[in-house]
Amino acid sequence: MDKEINRMTNILPLIALRGKVAFPHTNVSFEVGREMTLKAIDRASADERLVFICSQRKTEQDKINADDLYSVGCVARIKQVAQLSGGVVRVLCEVLYRGHARTIGTESGYFYAVVDELKTVHGDEVLEEAYFRTAKELLKDVIAADGKIAKDTVTKLENCNNAEEYIDVAVSAMRVRLDVKQSILEENRIVERLKLFERCLNDELEISKIEKKIASSIRQSIDKNQKEYFLREQLKAIHKELGDDNKEEDEFRQKVLAKGMPEELEQKCLKEIDRMSKMQTTSPEYTVISGYLEQVLALPWTEETEDTEALSDCVKVLEADHYGLEKIKERITEYLAVLKLTGNMKAPILCFVGPPGVGKTSIAQSIARALGRKFVRMSLGGVKDEAEIRGHRRTYIGAMPGRIMYGMKQAGSINPVFLLDEIDKITSDMHGDPAGALLEVLDPEQNSSFRDRYIEAPYDLSKVLFITTANTLDTIPGPLRDRMEIIELSGYTMEEKSEIARRYLAPKQLAANGLTDNNAAFEESGVRMAIEGYTREAGVRNLERVIGSLCRKVAVQYASDKQLPCVTIDAKKVPQLLGAPKFTVEEGRDQAEIGAVTGLAWTAVGGTTLIVEAMTMPGKGEVKLTGKLGDVMKESALAAMTYIRANAEKYGIDGEIFAKTDLHIHVPEGATPKDGPSAGITMATAILSAFTNKPVRCDIAMTGEITLRGKVLPIGGLKEKSLAARRVGIKTVLIPKANEREIAELPAVVCEDIAFIPVSGIDEVFAVAFGFQDGVTEKNTVPAKPRKKRVPKAQPLPVVPEKSDHNGVRC
């Protein structure tokens, strides 16, 4: 319930109405576009939402002062404010009581009024009742003759026994001149008001009779076409008199015809505009249609940006923005070259897969800049409603287009670079599967006629260069993955990180922290110390944070002493600024051990090393697996154990010992989940070492899946695993024979420091691991140069593993 209104003298914001008079006991709605009125509404909304409403003397006058306003009006409360197109606001007010503006002035760009309540003066009750009854009968005749007063208003009048309220409601609903309405409003003597009201009713009754007579006469003399023309012109005249003309509909019609949209949609929009023209602007459906037309017109239908003319210019931009990422640069150059030769081609659907921080999102922005196109980014992380992609149907309240259409509207062209970020993070629930909706968007054969549920018309996405990013392909549905061209981005080497830091990260952070090259200089030794001692990642995201922290430390020094000479950030200066390194520096395992083997693992944030430990003890032949291993890794351990038991005699092991001995396999860093099959040969080597008491070489690492027949199957993530081995000083890495072709794609510094030994069977692994080179020829070994520098210890990194529910390391 509204709180009681103070009817004493009030100072209220003033709203000037044009062509309309507000009466108590009614609701009045009007559109506001003038700045002073908008400010008055804002001022009222911030207080008790009370305003003083009065009428202008001259309806057509735009700029007004106090003398242009009637001093008698009404105090009203704002009930609703709705934003329309073109900066116009629709306001709905409840009119409370009549008031007289003692003073009208301006303040802060809006009118205000000092308002006194205009109280009604009652006279002879018998005379008043007589006039009231006469007025009621006259109004019934007017309603019967005119028939244009709303039924709910008629019902309200029939149930009304208060003369003052009866006059207010009736005059507000009637088509009466502005000056007549104002005179009735200003009269506070009830008997005189009734007299004015009766005079008004008699006039309206006569006008209605004349209108009927004229209409009857005209109807007989004009044919059908003339009749339609006459009615339309009359309708226009009526709308014009009411200040409710069809300017908005005409503007929409002109924009639709000039937009160049498909004919099917153009005809649909024109039909919607015709529907609008027959509706009241206060109708909810009018607002729905208006919003739909605005959304359709905001979309680009023919607007297109010109691509970069010269391939060399495109390459220069990509090279200037990013170091490395050669596969992506090559693919974009190919696309632009084919586009130049053919003149028209469907854009590819690219998917960049790699660890966080390697530049997937930023390279997409650079591609847009290199091609000279608009760039739009849409994050898919956490999206689980299909309507986010396809939009909602217009039957729902508050329906909007999907985010694909929103992105196209934001781009303003039909050929932007559209980034769908974190496509591997989408989920599904009861509202549908967003991945299913993306099948149409990311299919070059279908996206030329993509249908958004809100737009309800085909939209051509074939010229859009869609780029998606993901940390892993495992969570992307197969059909969706099949529609994309996968380009894998691996982690950076130490040399690549150092180059990126000196070329891009250091200048960026210096500028962000108000420094220049004259304030701080990053030496290569300092950058390497930051990389080795303070970060452990495949990309450079944390490295940028570390460099930013160094810049802030230097900025603090310069803020205290602006005469400070240039600070050289080298290997000694970094610990002084950041404190002790977070990661210790050590060599790999320094001695051969029984039952301990170095394995290699892949994570979504880079590679890492794992030490697999195996130990035997008297028991009943049980096998214990610890270290938070996943199901696939446990099965791999059992396969390795089965192979060793089946070939025990071959390796000089007494077959009966397995029934009397328990085996415990453990992978340290027990809090980190681990899974995957590629630790098979590592666990087989550790098991054989434990049962034969033979130590395993400490300078080797290995990766590969084992079968029950002793075959070594291929693995993934060779680059990341190689970088992890190099990081801890490993000189020899055993890999499956099927992965030998990937060695040529590894960074040169990795091939220089590590000798890769491709193996196809487990016996070749054992020969190298236990120091027996039988079966491993010189031509199958890629020699490594001796390492000269110490490196940080590798740390396991938690990620989502391949085909596993564990959140950790994938072997």
N, C-alpha and C positions, 0 to 999 in steps of 0.2 A: 504494500500500500504506500502511495506517495505521502511524504511528510506534509504537514500543514503549511500552506503558503502564507507568507507574510504579505498582507494586502495594504500595509502602510506604504508611505512614500518609498519607492525603490529607484536606484540608479541602475539601469539595465542597458545592455547592448541593443542597438536598434537595427531592424531589418526593414528595408524599404521594398514594398511589393509593387509590381507594375501590372496594371490591368486586373487587379484582384483586390478584394476587401475581405479581411478575416473577421468572423463573428464568433462570440462565445458559444459554448456548448457544441462545437464542431471541431473536426480535424481538418487542417489545411496543409496541402503539399505544394511545393514549388521548387524550381530549379534555380541554382545560384551560380553565377559566373564572375560577378564583379568582385574585385579584390577587397573592397571595404566590407562587403557583406560576408565574404569568406572569413575575414578577420573577426567580425562580430560573432560569427558562429563558433569559431575557435575559442573566443573569449568566454562565450556562454557555456561551452562544453567543459571548460576548465573550472566553472563555478557550479551553480545550481541548475544549469541548462535553461534558465529563464531568459526570454528576450521580449522586447517590445516591437510589435509588428504594426506598421502603418502603411498607407498607400501613397504613391507619388501622385502629384496633381497632373503631370504630363507623362503619359505612358512611354512615349518614344524617347524621352530624354535619358541619356546614359550617365552623364556627370551631373550630380545634384548637390544642393546644399540644404540647409535647414529650412529655408523659405519654400523649397519645392515639395515639402512633405506636409501631409495633413497632421494636425497635432493630436487628433483623437484616433486611437487605434486599440489594440488588444494586447494584453500580456499573455504569453504562451510559453509552453514548455516543449523543448526539442525532444522528440521521441526517437527519431531515427535519422541518420545521415548516411547516404549511399554515394559512392564515387562513380561517376559516369565517364564516358569518353570525352576527350577534349578539355580536361580540367574542370568540367562542370560537376556540381554536387547537387543531389536531390535531397531535400529536407522535408520531413514530416513533423508537424507540430500539433500539439493539443492546445486549443485556444481556451484560456481559463476565465478571463474577465476583461471588461472594457477599462481603458485607462486614458488619461489625458496627460500629454507631455508638457510639463510645466516649462522645461528647458530642453533644447536639443543642441548638442555640441559634438565635437570630434576629439578623439584621443587615440593615439597609437595607430592611426590609419583607419579607424572605424567610427561610426556614429554611436552616441549614447544618448539616453533620455532620462530626465528626472520625472518619474511617472507617479501620478496620483490616481487612485481608483475612481472611476466615474460611476457613481451609485445611481440606481434607478429611483425616480420620485413617483410615488403612487398618489392618485387623486381619489375621485368618487368611485367607490367599488362597484356600484350599480352601473354607472356609465362605462366603466372599464370592461365589465362583463358583457355588456351589450355590444360594444365594439369588437370584443374578442369573438363572440358568437358569429357576428356578421363576417368577420375576417375568415373564420373557418369555412363558412359556406362558400364565400367567394373563391377561396383556394381550391375547394373541391371542383368548382367549375373550371378553374384554370388548368388543373391536373387533367380533367376529362377532355378539355380542348387541346391541350398541348401534349400531354403524355410523355414528356421528356424528363420528368423528375424520377429519380431512382426509386425502386420499390421499397428498399429498406428505409429511405428517407420518408416516404409516404406513411409507412408503418409507424415510424417514430413520431410523426406529426399526429397521427390518429390517437396515439396513446399519451399525448402531451396535454397537460391541463394548466401549464404555466404560460401566461401570455408572453412574457419576455423571452423565454426559451423558444416558444413557438415561432416568434418573429425571426429570431436569430437563425434557426434551422431552415426555415422556409426561404428567407431572402438569400441565404448562402447558396441554396440549391437552384434558385431561379436565374434565368437569363435576363438580368436587369442591368441598366447602365451603371457605370462606376459611380457617377455623382449621386444617383438616386440611392444606391447602397450606402454610400458614405453619409448622406443626410440621415438615413434611418439609424445608422450606427451612432451618430453624434447626439441624436435626440435622447435625453435621459428621462423625460416625462412620459410615462407609459401610455397615457391616453393619446398624446400627440404622436407617439410612435405608431400606435394602432391606426390613427388617421392616415399617416404617411403610408403605412403598409397597405391599407385598403385602397388608397389612390393608386398605388403601384399595381395591385392586383387587378383593378379595373382597366388600367392601361394594358396590362399583359393580356387580359381577356379580349380586348378589342383587337390587339395585334394578332392574336391567334386566329380570330375570325377572318381578318383581312388576308393573312397568310394562306389559310385554307381556300379562300375565294380565288386568290391569285394562282395558287397551285392547280386548282381545278380548271381554271381558264387556260393555263399554259399547257396542261396535260392533254387537252383536246386539240391543240394546234401544232404540236411538234411531233416529229417522227422519232423512231427509236434512237438513231444516232445523235440527233439533236438533244434528246432527253439525256443520254449518257453524258454528253458534253456539258449540258447545263448542270447536271448533278455534280459532276466533278468540279466544275468551276465554283458552284455553290459551296461544295465541301472545302475547297481551298480557301474561299472567303471566310467561312466559319472558323477554320483552323487559324487563319491569319488574325481574326478578331480575338480569338482566345490565346493568341501568342503561342500556338501549338502547330506550327507549320511543318512541312516535310523536308526540311533542309538536311537532316541527318540521313534520311532514306535516299535522297538525291545524291548526296556525297558518296554513300556506299555504292550506289548504282554506277556512278562514274568511275570509282576506283576499281570495281570488279571488271568493268568493260576494258579498262586500261591495263589491268594486271597481266594479261596474257596467260591465264591459267587454262587447264584443259577444258574443252567444251562441256563435258559432263558436269564438272564442278561449277563452271560459270552459270549454267542453266539452273543448277541447284541453288546457288547463291541469289540469283535474280528472283527465284520463287520465294526464297526466305525474305527478301526485301519487300516483295509484294505483300507477304503476310504481315510484316512489320507495319506497313502503311495503313493497315486496317485495325491496328491495335492502339490502345491508349498507352502513352509512354510510361504510365505507372504500372502497367501489367508486368508480372514476373516473366512471362514468356517473351515480352519485348526485350528485356534485359538479357535473357538467354540467347536469343537470336543475334542481338547486337554483339555480345561477347564472342559468339561463333564466327561472325563475319570479321571481327577484328583479328581473331587468331588466323583465319584463312588468309587474310590480306597481309598479315605480317610475315608469312612464309615466303621464301624466294621461289619463284616458279620459272623465271627465265634469266634472272641475274646470275652472271658467271664471271669469275676473275680470270685474267690472262696468266698463263703459266710463263715461267722464266724462259726467255728465248734461247739463250746459249747454255749448252750443257756445262761448259767451263764455269759459268757463274754459279750454277747450282752446286757443283763440286766444291768451289771456293767457300761457299757458305757452310757446307757440311764440314769441311776440313777446319774452318776457323772456329766452329762451335764445339767440336768433339774430337778427341784423340782416339785413334783406333776405330773399332766398330766397322771394319772394312766390308763385311757381308751386307750390312744394311746400306751403306753408301753405294755399294755396287748395284744392289737391287733397285734403289731409287733412280740411279742413273740409267739403268736399263729401261725402267718404266717410262721415264721422260723421253728417252731416245725413240722408243717404239711409238709413243704418243706423237712425236714430231713427224715420224714417217707415215703413220696411218691417218693422222688427223683426228681420229676418234677411236677410243677403245675403253672397254670396261676397266675400272680401277681395280687393282688387286686388293685382296684382304690379307693384310700382314699381321702376324702374331709374334711379338718379341718376347722370348722366354729367357729368363735369367735371374740371378740372385738380386736382392735389393741393392740399390745404390750403384748399379753399373751404367745407368744413363738411359733406361728404356723410355721414360716419360719425356725427358729433356730432348732426346734425339727426335721424338715425334714433333716437338715444337720447332726444332731446327729444320725438319723436312718441310713443314709448312712454310717457313721463311725462305727456304731454298727454292721451293716451287712457286713462291709468290702467291700463296693461297691463304685463306682465313683458317684459323685454328680453333677447334672446339674440343673441350675435354669433358668426358662424362665418367665419373667414378662408379664402378659397379660393385664395389665392396659393400657387402651387407644387403644388396638389393634382393628381395625375395618375392616381390609381387609382379606378376606378368603385366599388370596395368602400368607399371613404371615405364615399360618399353612401348606398349601398344596404346596407352591412353585409356580413358574411361568413355563409355557411351554417354551421349548427351542427356539421356533419360535420368541420370543421377544428378543430384544437387551438387553444385561445385565441381562438375566434371571439367577436366582439362586434357589437352593433348599429352601424349607420352613424352619421355625425355629425349627421344630421337627427334621428334618434331620440334621440341623446345630448342635443341641444339642447332637444328637447321635455321630456325628463326634467329637465334643468336648469331649465327655465322653470316646470314644475309646473302649467301650465294649457294648455288646448287653443286659446287665442286670444292668444298672445304676439305681439310685434313681433319678427320673425326677420330679422336682418341677414345677408345673404350678401355679405361684403366682398370687393372686388377680383375680381369675377366674370370680368373680362377677362384675368386672369392664369392661369386654369386651362389645363392642358396634357393631352395624352393619350400613352399608351405601350402596351406589350404587354398591360398589365393592364386595358385598356378606356379608354373616354372618359367622364370625369365629366360633361361637358356633356350627353351622351346621357341619363345618369341624372337630371340636373336637369330634363329636359323634362317628366317626370311630376310632379316636385315643383312646378314653376312653371306648370303648366297648370291654371287654375281648373276645367276640365271633368274633369280626371283625379285631382287631388290629394285628392279626398274619399275615395279608396281606395288610398292609397299603400302599397305592400308593401315592407317591409324584409326582406331575406333571412334575418336572424336571427330576427325576431319571427314571420315566416311567417303573418301575418294582416293584413288591410286596416286602415290607420290614417287617420283623417280629418284632413287638413291644410287643409280649406277655410276654416276660421275664422282661420287664421294670416295675419297681415299681413306678407307677404314683401317686403323691401326689398333691392335689390341695388345695389352701387356699382361704378363703372368709370371709368377715365380716358379710355378710347376705346371706341367700338363696333366698331372694325375687326376685333378678334380674337375677338369673340363670334360663334359660329355663327349663321347666319340663322334656322333654326328656333327656337333658344333666344331670340334677340332678338325674334322675332315674338310670343312669349308674354308679353312684358313691356311695360308702359307707360313709355315713355322720357320722362324729364324732364331737360332739359339745364341744367346750372349753369355759367354763364360766370365769368370772372375778375372781381375787384372793381375798381372805379375808385379813384382816389386818395382821393376823399371818403369812399367806403364803407370803405376800409381804415382811414382816420383815425377814423371813427366806431366801428368795431369795436374798434380798439385802445383808445380811451378808455372805451368801455362795458364791454368784457369782458376784453380781454387784460391791460391795465394793472392793474385790481383783482385779477385772478387771480394774476399774477406778484408783486404786492406781498405778497399773503397767503402765497404759496408761499415767499417769501424772508424772512418774519418782519417785514415792514414794514407801515405803515399810511399813510393819506392825510396824516398829520401828519409823516411822514418824507420822502416824495417826492411831488412834484406834476408830472404830465406836461402841459406846455403843447402846444397844437396845433402850434406851429412845431417843437417837439422831435419830436413824432410824425411829422410830415411829413419831417423830416430823416432819421429812422430808416427811413422807407419808401423815400425817394428815393436815399439815399446808401448804404444797407447791405443792401437786399433787391432782388431782381429776380424776381418770381414773380406768378402769377395769384391765388393764395390768400394766407393770412396765417400759414402755419406758420413760415416763417423770421422773419417779423415778431415772432411771439411769442417766438422764441429771442432776438432782438435786445433786446426789451423785458426779458426775463428777465436778459440780460447786464447791462443798465443797472441793474436792481434789485440785482443782486449787487454791482456796483461801489459802489452807495450803501450796501448792507448792510455792506461792508467798512469804509466810513467811520464808520458808526454803531457798529460793533463796537469801533473804536478810540476814539471820542469820543461817548458817549451824550448829551451836551449839545448836539450839533450841531443847528442850526436846520434847518427843512424845506428839502430840496434841490429847487430848481426845475429841471426838465429841459426846456430849450428848445433852439433850433437851435444855440446856441453851446456849450451844455453837452454835447450828444451827442458831438461829436468829442473833447472833453476826456476823456470816459469811455471811448470805444470806439476812439479813434485816427482816423486819416484815413479818409474814406469809401472804400468798396470800388468804388463806381461813380462815374465822373466826371460832372459836370454840364455840358451843352453844348447849344447850339441845333442845329437840323437843318442840312442842307447850306445854306451861306450864299451860294452862287452857282450859276448855271446852268452845266452842263457838257455837253460832247459825249459821247454814248455812255454816260452814267451816269443811271440812273433808280431812284427809290426804290420798292420793292415791299413788299408786306405778306404775312406768313406766319403760320400757326397752328401752335402746338405744344400738347402735352398739359398744359403748365404755363403757358399763356398765349400772347399774341400777340407778334410781334417784327417788326422791319423788316429788309429785305434790300436792299442796293444791287446792282443788276444792271449789270455793266460790259460794254461791247462795243467792240471796236477792230478796225480794218481795217489790212491791210498787203499789199504786193505778194506775189503767190503764184500758186497754181494753182486757186483756187476752193474750198479746203478750209475746213471749219468745225470749230473746236476748242472743246470744252466742258470747263471746269474748275471746281473748287469742290466736289468730291465730290457731284455731282448724281446723282439716281436715274434709273431708266429712264423714268419718266413725265415727269419734268422735261426730260430730254434730248429726248424726242419732242415736247414742247411747243415747245422751242427750234427744232427742225427744221420744225415746222408754221409757226411765225412767219417763219422764213427763207423757206420756200416761198411764203408769201403775199406777202412783200415782193418777191421775184423775179418772181412772176407779175404784180404790179401796179407794176413798176418805172417804166414810162412815166408812169403816173398821178402818181407822186411826183417826177418829173423826174430819174430815175436812168437812166444809160446802161446798157442791158441787157448790153452786152459786158463791163462792169467786173466782173461776178461771176466770170467765167472767169479774170480776171487778179488777183483779190484774195482773200486769205485772211481769214476772219472768226474772231475769238477772243472767246468769251463766257465771262465769269468772274463767279462770285458769291463775294465775300469770306467770311471765316471758313471757310477751306477744310477745317479739321479737323472741322467739323460736317456730318454727312450732311443732304442736303436732297432733297425730292421733292414731287411733286404737280403738278397741271396749272394752278393758278390764277396762276402767274407768266407765263402766255402773253402777255398784253397788255403786261406790263412788258418782256419780252425783245423783243417786236416793236417797241416804242417805242425801246429801246436800239439795235436793229439799224438802224432807219430813221435815227436820229440819227447813227450812225457813218457810214453811206453818204452822207448829205446834209450832214454837217458842221453840223447845226443843234443848238444847245444845248437841253437839256430843263429846264423850270422846276424850281427846287429846293424850292419850297414845296408840291409835290403828291406824293401817293403813289397807287398804283393796285393793283388786284387783279382778276383775271378770266381765264377760260380762253378761248383763241382757237381758231377753226376755220379751215380752209383757205379758207373763203369770207369770212373777216373778221368773223364773228359773235362776240359776247362772251357766253359762257355763265356761269351762276350759280356761286357758290362757297359754302363754308361758313365758319363761325367769324367772322362779320362783327363781332361785339362785341369779341372778342379782338384782331382786327386793328385795329379803330378805336381801342381803348385804346392799342395800340402806337404808332399814328400820333400820337395826342394826346400821348403821353409824350415824343416827340422834336420837338414843335412844328409838326407838319404841319397846314396850314390847309384843304387841299382834298384830298379822297379820291375817286377814280374807282372806281365799283362797277358790277357788271352790273345792267342794268335789272330783271332778275328778282329781285334782292335788295332792290329799293326798298321793298317792304312791310316789311322787317325794320328799317328806320330808326325806325319808331314804337316799337319795343321796346328801342331803345338807351337808356342812361342820359341824363337831361336834360343833364348837364354835357358829355357828348360831343357832343351835337347843338348845344350852344351854341358850342363851340370849333371844330367842324369843319363845313365845307360839303361835303355829299355830292353828287356828280354822277353820276346813273345813266346808263349808256351801253349801247347795244345793238349798236353796230358799232365797228370799230377806227378808222374815220375820225373819229368823235367823240372818241376817246381822243387821237389825234394833234392834233386841233384844240385841245384844252385843254393838252396837254403842250408843244406848241411855241408856245403863246401865241396861236393863232388860235381865236377863239370861234365861228366859223361852225358852225351846226348845233347849238349848245348854247344852248337858250333859257333865259330867266330862271326860268320856272316849273319847270324840271327841276333847278334848283340849290337846295340847302338852304343858306342863308347861315350863316356862322359868325361869332361875335364874336371880335375880336382877342385873342390870348393875351397875358397880362401877366407870366407867371412862367416862369422857366427850369426845364427838366426834365432828368432824367438820360437819358443815352444808352441806347438799347435794346440788349440783348445776346441773341444767339441762344441758345435753350434746347434741349438734346437731349431728344427724345421719340421714341416709336414713330409713324411717319407713317402716313397713311391708305393702305391697299392698297399697301404697300411693305415691302421687307425692310430698309430703312435705318432707323437709330435716330437721328432728328434732326428737322429742320424740315420741315413740310408746307406747300407754297406754295398 
